[in-house]
Amino acid sequence: MCDHAPACPPAASPGHDAARVVITHPEQGWSLLCNGVVTFDDTGELLPDGRAVPPHRPAIRRRSAVLPR
């Protein structure tokens, strides 16, 4: 799918999500990258071979509330 230079990383590479967006549907929460990967707003991905990559957002660290005295 990728015909520009430099070529985007292939879908099988670890950096596949760095490919250019070719179609985006923010109202539906997904984008198609030029290497065939579909990315979702929740950071999940669907690879061209049908495998799903679960969301991989960084963990949010919550502070416990400390009440003033």
JOZIMO-V545354 format. One record per residue. N is the residue number from 1. PHI is phi in radians with two decimals (none if undefined). Layout:
# JOZIMO-V545354
n=N phi=PHI
n=N phi=PHI
This chain:
# JOZIMO-V545354
n=1 phi=none
n=2 phi=-1.40
n=3 phi=-2.14
n=4 phi=-1.84
n=5 phi=-2.07
n=6 phi=-1.22
n=7 phi=-1.17
n=8 phi=-1.29
n=9 phi=-1.11
n=10 phi=-1.16
n=11 phi=-1.05
n=12 phi=-1.45
n=13 phi=-1.48
n=14 phi=-1.06
n=15 phi=-1.68
n=16 phi=-1.06
n=17 phi=-1.38
n=18 phi=-1.54
n=19 phi=-1.20
n=20 phi=-1.26
n=21 phi=-1.40
n=22 phi=-1.87
n=23 phi=-2.46
n=24 phi=-2.31
n=25 phi=-2.30
n=26 phi=-1.08
n=27 phi=-1.19
n=28 phi=-1.84
n=29 phi=1.47
n=30 phi=-2.52
n=31 phi=-2.45
n=32 phi=-1.81
n=33 phi=-1.60
n=34 phi=-1.19
n=35 phi=-1.64
n=36 phi=1.61
n=37 phi=-1.42
n=38 phi=-1.78
n=39 phi=-1.87
n=40 phi=-2.01
n=41 phi=-1.02
n=42 phi=-1.44
n=43 phi=1.34
n=44 phi=-1.32
n=45 phi=-2.50
n=46 phi=-2.12
n=47 phi=-1.47
n=48 phi=-1.00
n=49 phi=-1.46
n=50 phi=1.69
n=51 phi=-1.26
n=52 phi=-1.83
n=53 phi=-1.89
n=54 phi=-1.15
n=55 phi=-0.92
n=56 phi=-2.31
n=57 phi=-1.17
n=58 phi=-1.15
n=59 phi=-1.14
n=60 phi=-1.65
n=61 phi=-1.63
n=62 phi=-1.77
n=63 phi=-1.55
n=64 phi=-1.38
n=65 phi=-1.24
n=66 phi=-1.99
n=67 phi=-1.51
n=68 phi=-1.19
n=69 phi=-1.64
